[in-house]
Amino acid sequence: MKHAMALLLAALAAPAMAADGAKLYTEKTCNACHGPTGNKPLMPDYPKIAGQNAKYAERQMLDIKSGARANGNSAAMKGVMHLVNDEEIKALADYISKLKP
């Protein structure tokens, strides 16, 4: 019992690992519609997201997830936004902001 409690306390004290945006980009299927590097979308009316401002991208993803944004092609993203939490959205936004447009 003491050992289990020590492990629990160690896990709680350890800093949370930051989400890996590059890994998430593939795992959460962003690449399927926006292209492997964010600049070759599947459909001509899907946005090129490589190099997008991180705060802007984060806000758009949060708004699509919450339903606050429901215009344009946001319906296509609404179907996958339940797969990501807010920390992952932040990591994805940071990652795509660093992709070469």
N, C-alpha and C positions, 0 to 999 in steps of 0.2 A: 504494500500500500504506500509506504514511504517513497519507494522508487517511482511509482506511477505519479505521485504528487510532484516529485522533483521534475519529472519529464514534462508534466503539464505546465509547471511554473517556468521552465526553460523555454518551452514553446511560446508561452505568452510574452516572455521578456524579449525574445528574438525579434529583430526588426522584420517587418513584412517585406517579402521580396517584391520588387517592382515588376509589374507586368512587362513582358517583352513584346513590344509593338510589332516587330518583324514577324515573330512567331504567330502572334494573334492575327495578323493580316492574312496569313494563309489559313490558319485553323478556323477562323470565323468566316471564311470564304469571301473576304473583301476582294481578293484577286480575281474571283470568278467574273465579276461585273466591271471592276475598275482596272483590270489588267495586272500583271505580275509586279509592275513598278508604278502603278497608279496613273500612268499616262497613256494607256491604250485600252479604253473602255470597250466592253463587249458590244454595246449599241452606240450609235453616233450621238444619241441624246443623253447618254449617261455622262456624268462629269469626269473630267480629268482631275484627279485629286492630288497628284504629286506636287509637292511644294506649297500646298494650301496652308494658310495661317493656322497654327495649332488651335488657338482659342476659337476661331471661327468654325473649324472642323468639329471640335468638341461640342460646341453649342448646337450645330446642325444635327449631330448624331443624338445628342440628348433630347432635342426637340422632336426629332422623328420618333425616338423611342417613347416619349411621353404622349405623343399625338398632337403636340403644340404646332408641329409643322406637318401639314398633310397635302402640300401642293406638289406640282411637278411629278417626278418619279419617286417621291418619298414612299409611296405604297410598296415599291419593290424592296426598299430597305426596311420598312416596318416589319416585314416577315422574318427578318434575321436579327433585328435589334434586341430581341429578348435573349439572345445568346450571349450578350456582353453586359458586364456590370459597369458602373461608373468609372472605376479604376482602369478597367480595360479600355474604355472609351478614351480616357485621357492618354493612355499609352499609345493607342492607335493614332490619335490626333497628333501626338508628338512625332511618331514614326513617319506618318505621311507628310508632315511639314518638312522633313529632312530629305524626302525623295526628290530626285532631280526632275523638274518639269519637262 
